[in-house]
Amino acid sequence: MTSTPKTQLDWIDLIYSAVEDPNRWDDLLMAFKERMEAVVVTLAIQYAERPEMSVTKYQGATEQELIEYQTKWAAQDPWMTRIIFGQYPIGQFVCSQEICPDEELEATEFYREFSKPRQHHYGGGVYLTNGANQKSVFGFNRPKRCGPLRRDELDFLNGLIPHMCRAVRLHGEREKIRAERDALLNYLDSGAIGIVLMTEQARVLASNRTADEWIGEGRPLYLEHERLRLKDCGLQEKVLGGIAEAGARIRTQPSSMNQFQIGSLTAIVLPALESTAAQIATNMPTVVLYLIDPARSKPISPEVIMRVMPLTRTEAAVAARLASGESLEQAAEFLHISPHTIRTHLKRIFSKTGCIRQAELVAVILRLVSHMPASPEN
C-alpha cells in the first residue's frame, strides 16, 4: 500500500502512474478513501466496443455487496436513477445531496436497507469521460457524521479531477494501442517466415516467433548486447555489412537487396523504410531481415501473389521465386525461361506494381504474404 500523497504533485503523479500500472488504481482509491473519510470509493471505466479493456475498481466494499447492489438495489438508488450520462458536464463533481436531498434519501427503502447500515450517506461523483466508446465515472460515499463535502474538499477534488479525466483517456488510448500491438504480433507470428526488425548497427528491436526459433545459443544466429551475431565469423562480416548498407540513413543511391545463406536458412536483408532527415539519430528500425527455411516452408505460391498483385500467372511465378530467395538466374532456370525473357517479365512486374527495383519488389511481397500459410506450387 502506498502512503497517502502529501502534495498535489504527489497526487498527480499517483493518478498518471495508474495509466502505466493498473494496480495503482487501487492505491489511488485507497488514498482518496483516507483523504475524504470515505467508506467506499469506486472507479468504473467502460468500453463499449472492447469490454475486455473495461476496469472496475473499488475500495471499502466486498464483491458480495456489489452483486447485491447491482441485482437488488441499483434500480431503487435515487443517486443513480435521477442522473444519467450527459446530464452534468464532464469533469464536474456533483455532491450527493444535490441529486437527492437528505430528507428524501432517508425516506427510501434503499437507504434504510442498504446504504444506512453501510454508512453511505454523503459523497458524490463525477463523469470522467462520456464518449461513444468510453464512459467512466468516479465516486465515493462517507458517513453522515462527516457531513457534506466542505469547500476545501471540493477545491481539492476539482484540482485533481482534470488529471483523472486525462488519465482515463490515456488509459483508453494505451489499451487500444496494446490491443492493436497484440493483434499485429499475432499476425506476424502466424507465418512460416522469420521477420527481424533492427537498426543499421544490427541492434534487434523486434522479431516474430518464427525468427526467435533461429536466434539463440547454439543456433545459426544469436544476440550479443542486443545485437545480431553469427556463429560463422567470416559470414558475419558480410551479413553485418549488408545490414549496414540496407539501413544507411543517408544514401547517395538506392540500396540493393542482400541475400545470404546461413546454414540451411536463406537470409534476405532489405531496408525497412525510406530514410529521411527526420529519422536520423532515431532508434527506428531501418532494416528488415527475412529468414526462410526451405525445409520448413515451401516457396511462396504464385496464386497467393496473384491475390494481392495484378500479375499474370507467369509474372507471379517469377515474383514468387524472387521472394523465396532465388536470384534472377536461378528463377529463370527453375521456370525454364531465358535470362532475357525473365528480365522482360520483371520489367512488366515493376510497371504493374509501381516498384522500381528488385529489392523493393521482394520487400513488398514479403510484407504482404509473410503472414499467410505458404501454398504448394502447382
C-alpha positions as CSV (number, residue, x, y, z in Angstrom):
1,M,0.0,0.0,0.0
2,T,1.4,3.4,-1.0
3,S,1.2,6.2,1.7
4,T,-1.3,9.0,1.2
5,P,0.1,11.7,-1.1
6,K,1.2,14.8,0.8
7,T,1.2,17.4,-2.0
8,Q,-0.9,18.0,-5.2
9,L,2.1,16.9,-7.3
10,D,2.2,13.6,-5.3
11,W,-1.5,13.1,-6.1
12,I,-1.0,13.9,-9.8
13,D,2.0,11.5,-10.0
14,L,-0.2,8.8,-8.5
15,I,-3.0,9.4,-10.9
16,Y,-0.9,9.2,-14.0
17,S,1.1,6.2,-12.7
18,A,-2.1,4.2,-12.9
19,V,-2.1,4.6,-16.6
20,E,1.2,2.6,-16.8
21,D,0.4,0.2,-13.9
22,P,-3.3,-0.7,-13.5
23,N,-2.6,-1.9,-9.9
24,R,-2.0,1.7,-9.0
25,W,-5.7,2.4,-9.4
26,D,-6.2,0.6,-6.1
27,D,-3.6,2.7,-4.5
28,L,-5.3,5.8,-5.8
29,L,-8.7,4.8,-4.5
30,M,-7.3,3.9,-1.1
31,A,-5.6,7.3,-0.9
32,F,-8.9,9.0,-1.8
33,K,-10.7,6.9,0.7
34,E,-8.4,8.1,3.5
35,R,-8.4,11.8,2.3
36,M,-12.2,12.1,2.0
37,E,-13.0,10.0,5.1
38,A,-15.0,7.7,2.8
39,V,-16.3,4.2,3.5
40,V,-16.4,3.2,-0.2
41,V,-14.7,4.6,-3.3
42,T,-15.4,3.3,-6.8
43,L,-14.0,3.8,-10.3
44,A,-15.5,2.4,-13.5
45,I,-14.1,2.7,-17.0
46,Q,-16.3,1.0,-19.5
47,Y,-15.5,0.3,-23.2
48,A,-18.5,-0.4,-25.5
49,E,-16.5,-2.0,-28.3
50,R,-13.8,-3.7,-26.2
51,P,-15.4,-4.8,-22.9
52,E,-12.3,-6.8,-22.1
53,M,-10.5,-3.5,-21.6
54,S,-13.0,-2.3,-19.0
55,V,-11.9,-1.5,-15.5
56,T,-13.9,-1.7,-12.3
57,K,-12.1,-0.8,-9.1
58,Y,-13.5,-0.3,-5.6
59,Q,-12.3,0.1,-2.0
60,G,-14.4,-0.4,1.1
61,A,-16.9,-2.8,-0.4
62,T,-17.0,-6.5,-0.9
63,E,-17.8,-8.3,-4.1
64,Q,-20.9,-9.7,-2.5
65,E,-22.1,-6.2,-1.6
66,L,-21.6,-5.1,-5.2
67,I,-23.6,-8.0,-6.5
68,E,-26.4,-7.3,-4.0
69,Y,-26.4,-3.7,-5.1
70,Q,-26.5,-4.5,-8.8
71,T,-29.1,-7.2,-8.6
72,K,-31.4,-5.7,-6.0
73,W,-30.9,-2.0,-5.2
74,A,-29.5,-0.2,-8.3
75,A,-32.9,0.3,-9.8
76,Q,-34.0,1.9,-6.5
77,D,-30.9,4.0,-5.9
78,P,-32.0,7.7,-6.2
79,W,-28.4,8.8,-6.8
80,M,-28.4,6.6,-9.9
81,T,-32.0,6.8,-11.1
82,R,-32.0,10.6,-11.0
83,I,-28.8,11.1,-13.0
84,I,-27.8,10.0,-16.5
85,F,-24.6,10.3,-18.5
86,G,-24.5,13.7,-20.1
87,Q,-26.8,15.4,-17.6
88,Y,-23.8,17.1,-15.9
89,P,-20.6,18.4,-17.7
90,I,-17.7,16.1,-17.9
91,G,-15.3,16.8,-15.0
92,Q,-17.8,18.4,-12.7
93,F,-18.1,16.8,-9.3
94,V,-21.7,16.5,-8.2
95,C,-22.4,16.2,-4.4
96,S,-24.9,13.5,-3.4
97,Q,-27.3,16.0,-1.7
98,E,-27.6,17.9,-4.9
99,I,-29.1,14.9,-6.6
100,C,-31.2,13.7,-3.7
101,P,-31.8,15.9,-0.5
102,D,-31.2,14.2,2.8
103,E,-34.9,14.0,3.8
104,E,-35.8,12.3,0.5
105,L,-32.9,9.9,0.7
106,E,-33.6,8.8,4.2
107,A,-37.2,8.0,3.4
108,T,-36.3,5.4,0.8
109,E,-36.1,1.7,1.4
110,F,-32.8,1.7,-0.5
111,Y,-31.3,4.0,2.2
112,R,-32.8,2.2,5.2
113,E,-31.9,-1.4,4.0
114,F,-28.7,-0.9,2.1
115,S,-26.9,2.5,2.4
116,K,-27.5,3.4,6.1
117,P,-26.2,0.0,7.5
118,R,-23.0,0.6,5.5
119,Q,-22.8,4.3,6.4
120,H,-23.3,5.5,2.8
121,H,-24.7,9.0,3.2
122,Y,-22.7,11.9,1.9
123,G,-20.3,12.0,-1.1
124,G,-20.9,12.3,-4.8
125,G,-19.4,11.5,-8.1
126,V,-18.1,12.8,-11.4
127,Y,-18.2,11.7,-15.0
128,L,-14.6,11.5,-16.2
129,T,-15.5,10.6,-19.9
130,N,-18.6,10.2,-21.9
131,G,-17.7,9.2,-25.4
132,A,-19.3,6.7,-27.7
133,N,-16.6,4.0,-26.9
134,Q,-15.6,5.0,-23.4
135,K,-17.7,6.0,-20.4
136,S,-16.1,6.4,-16.9
137,V,-17.3,7.6,-13.5
138,F,-15.6,8.1,-10.1
139,G,-17.4,8.4,-6.8
140,F,-17.4,7.8,-3.1
141,N,-19.7,7.8,0.0
142,R,-18.9,8.6,3.6
143,P,-20.8,8.5,6.9
144,K,-23.4,11.1,7.8
145,R,-21.3,12.2,10.8
146,C,-18.6,13.5,8.4
147,G,-21.2,16.0,6.9
148,P,-21.5,17.2,3.3
149,L,-18.3,18.0,1.4
150,R,-16.6,21.2,2.6
151,R,-15.4,24.0,0.3
152,D,-11.8,23.0,0.8
153,E,-12.6,19.4,-0.1
154,L,-14.4,20.4,-3.3
155,D,-11.4,22.6,-4.2
156,F,-9.1,19.6,-3.7
157,L,-11.3,17.4,-5.9
158,N,-11.7,20.0,-8.6
159,G,-7.9,20.4,-8.7
160,L,-7.3,16.7,-9.4
161,I,-10.4,15.7,-11.5
162,P,-9.0,17.2,-14.8
163,H,-5.9,14.9,-14.3
164,M,-8.2,12.0,-13.7
165,C,-10.1,12.7,-16.9
166,R,-6.8,12.8,-18.8
167,A,-5.5,9.7,-17.2
168,V,-8.7,7.8,-18.1
169,R,-8.5,9.0,-21.7
170,L,-4.8,7.9,-21.8
171,H,-5.8,4.6,-20.4
172,G,-8.2,4.1,-23.3
173,E,-5.5,5.1,-25.9
174,R,-2.9,2.9,-24.3
175,E,-5.3,-0.1,-24.1
176,K,-6.2,0.4,-27.8
177,I,-2.6,0.6,-28.8
178,R,-1.8,-2.5,-26.7
179,A,-4.7,-4.4,-28.3
180,E,-3.5,-3.4,-31.8
181,R,0.0,-4.3,-30.9
182,D,-1.0,-7.8,-29.7
183,A,-3.1,-8.3,-32.9
184,L,-0.1,-7.3,-35.0
185,L,2.2,-9.6,-33.2
186,N,-0.2,-12.5,-33.6
187,Y,-0.5,-11.6,-37.2
188,L,3.3,-11.7,-37.7
189,D,3.7,-14.8,-35.5
190,S,1.3,-16.8,-37.7
191,G,3.7,-17.1,-40.7
192,A,6.5,-19.5,-41.5
193,I,8.9,-16.7,-42.5
194,G,11.1,-15.3,-39.8
195,I,11.0,-11.4,-39.5
196,V,13.5,-9.4,-37.6
197,L,13.4,-5.6,-37.3
198,M,16.7,-3.9,-36.5
199,T,18.8,-0.8,-36.8
200,E,21.7,-0.4,-39.2
201,Q,24.0,-1.4,-36.3
202,A,22.2,-4.8,-36.2
203,R,20.5,-3.9,-32.9
204,V,17.4,-6.1,-32.8
205,L,14.2,-4.1,-32.0
206,A,11.6,-6.8,-32.6
207,S,11.3,-10.3,-34.0
208,N,8.4,-12.7,-34.7
209,R,8.1,-16.1,-33.2
210,T,9.4,-17.9,-36.2
211,A,12.6,-15.8,-36.2
212,D,13.1,-16.4,-32.5
213,E,13.4,-20.1,-33.2
214,W,16.6,-19.5,-35.2
215,I,18.1,-16.9,-32.8
216,G,19.8,-18.0,-29.6
217,E,22.6,-20.0,-28.1
218,G,23.6,-23.0,-30.3
219,R,21.6,-21.6,-33.2
220,P,22.7,-20.1,-36.5
221,L,22.2,-16.6,-35.1
222,Y,22.5,-15.2,-31.6
223,L,22.3,-11.9,-29.7
224,E,25.2,-10.1,-28.1
225,H,24.3,-7.0,-26.2
226,E,21.0,-6.9,-28.2
227,R,22.9,-7.0,-31.5
228,L,22.6,-9.8,-34.1
229,R,25.7,-12.0,-34.4
230,L,26.5,-15.1,-36.5
231,K,28.5,-18.2,-35.4
232,D,30.4,-18.0,-38.7
233,C,32.7,-15.1,-38.2
234,G,33.5,-14.8,-41.9
235,L,29.9,-14.7,-42.9
236,Q,29.1,-12.4,-40.0
237,E,31.2,-9.6,-41.6
238,K,29.3,-9.9,-44.9
239,V,25.9,-10.0,-43.2
240,L,26.6,-7.1,-40.9
241,G,27.9,-5.2,-43.9
242,G,24.7,-5.9,-45.8
243,I,22.6,-4.7,-42.8
244,A,24.6,-1.5,-42.6
245,E,24.2,-0.9,-46.3
246,A,20.4,-1.6,-46.2
247,G,19.9,0.6,-43.1
248,A,22.1,3.6,-44.1
249,R,20.2,6.7,-43.0
250,I,21.8,8.8,-45.8
251,R,22.2,7.3,-49.2
252,T,23.6,8.6,-52.5
253,Q,21.9,5.8,-54.4
254,P,19.2,3.2,-53.7
255,S,20.2,0.2,-51.6
256,S,20.2,-3.2,-53.2
257,M,18.8,-6.4,-51.8
258,N,21.4,-8.5,-49.9
259,Q,20.9,-12.3,-49.8
260,F,22.9,-14.7,-47.7
261,Q,22.9,-18.4,-46.9
262,I,23.2,-19.0,-43.2
263,G,23.3,-22.8,-42.8
264,S,20.0,-24.1,-44.1
265,L,18.4,-20.6,-43.9
266,T,18.1,-18.1,-46.7
267,A,18.5,-14.6,-45.2
268,I,17.2,-11.6,-47.1
269,V,18.2,-8.1,-45.9
270,L,16.1,-5.2,-47.0
271,P,15.6,-1.6,-46.0
272,A,12.7,-1.2,-43.5
273,L,11.7,2.2,-44.7
274,E,13.0,5.1,-46.8
275,S,15.5,7.2,-44.8
276,T,14.6,10.8,-44.2
277,A,16.3,13.6,-42.3
278,A,13.7,13.2,-39.5
279,Q,14.8,9.6,-38.9
280,I,18.5,10.4,-38.5
281,A,19.7,9.7,-34.9
282,T,16.4,7.9,-34.0
283,N,16.1,4.4,-32.9
284,M,13.6,3.4,-35.5
285,P,14.0,0.1,-37.4
286,T,15.9,0.7,-40.7
287,V,16.4,-2.9,-41.7
288,V,14.2,-6.0,-42.1
289,L,15.8,-9.4,-42.1
290,Y,13.7,-12.2,-43.5
291,L,14.7,-15.7,-42.6
292,I,13.4,-18.5,-44.9
293,D,13.9,-22.2,-44.2
294,P,13.3,-24.2,-47.5
295,A,12.8,-27.4,-45.5
296,R,10.1,-25.7,-43.3
297,S,8.1,-23.7,-45.8
298,K,7.6,-24.2,-49.5
299,P,8.2,-21.3,-51.9
300,I,5.6,-18.6,-51.9
301,S,2.7,-19.6,-54.1
302,P,2.0,-17.6,-57.3
303,E,-1.7,-17.9,-56.5
304,V,-1.1,-16.1,-53.2
305,I,0.8,-13.3,-55.0
306,M,-2.0,-13.0,-57.7
307,R,-4.5,-12.4,-54.9
308,V,-2.6,-9.3,-53.8
309,M,-1.0,-8.1,-57.0
310,P,-2.4,-7.6,-60.6
311,L,0.0,-10.1,-62.2
312,T,-0.3,-12.9,-64.7
313,R,0.5,-16.4,-63.5
314,T,3.9,-16.3,-65.2
315,E,4.7,-12.9,-63.7
316,A,3.5,-14.1,-60.3
317,A,5.7,-17.2,-60.7
318,V,8.7,-15.0,-61.4
319,A,7.9,-12.8,-58.4
320,A,7.3,-15.9,-56.2
321,R,10.8,-17.3,-57.0
322,L,12.5,-14.0,-56.3
323,A,10.6,-13.5,-53.0
324,S,11.6,-17.0,-52.0
325,G,15.2,-16.0,-52.1
326,E,16.3,-17.0,-55.6
327,S,18.3,-14.9,-58.0
328,L,17.1,-14.0,-61.5
329,E,19.3,-16.6,-62.9
330,Q,18.0,-19.3,-60.5
331,A,14.4,-18.3,-61.2
332,A,15.0,-18.5,-64.9
333,E,16.5,-21.9,-64.7
334,F,13.6,-23.2,-62.5
335,L,10.9,-21.8,-64.7
336,H,12.7,-22.9,-67.9
337,I,12.9,-19.5,-69.5
338,S,15.8,-17.5,-70.8
339,P,17.5,-14.7,-68.8
340,H,16.3,-12.2,-71.4
341,T,12.7,-13.4,-71.0
342,I,12.7,-13.2,-67.2
343,R,14.1,-9.7,-67.3
344,T,11.2,-8.8,-69.6
345,H,8.8,-10.3,-67.1
346,L,10.5,-8.3,-64.3
347,K,10.0,-5.0,-66.2
348,R,6.3,-5.8,-66.6
349,I,6.1,-6.6,-62.9
350,F,7.7,-3.3,-62.0
351,S,5.3,-1.5,-64.2
352,K,2.2,-3.1,-62.6
353,T,3.3,-2.9,-59.0
354,G,5.0,0.5,-59.1
355,C,8.3,-0.9,-57.8
356,I,11.5,0.4,-59.4
357,R,14.0,-2.3,-58.2
358,Q,14.1,-5.9,-57.2
359,A,14.7,-5.3,-53.5
360,E,11.6,-3.1,-53.3
361,L,9.5,-5.8,-55.1
362,V,10.7,-8.5,-52.7
363,A,10.1,-6.3,-49.7
364,V,6.5,-5.6,-50.8
365,I,5.7,-9.3,-51.5
366,L,7.2,-10.5,-48.2
367,R,5.3,-7.8,-46.3
368,L,2.0,-8.7,-48.0
369,V,2.2,-12.5,-47.7
370,S,4.6,-13.3,-44.9
371,H,1.6,-13.9,-42.6
372,M,-0.1,-16.3,-45.0
373,P,0.4,-20.1,-44.9
374,A,2.6,-21.0,-47.8
375,S,0.7,-22.9,-50.6
376,P,2.3,-25.6,-52.6
377,E,3.2,-24.7,-56.2
378,N,1.1,-26.3,-58.9
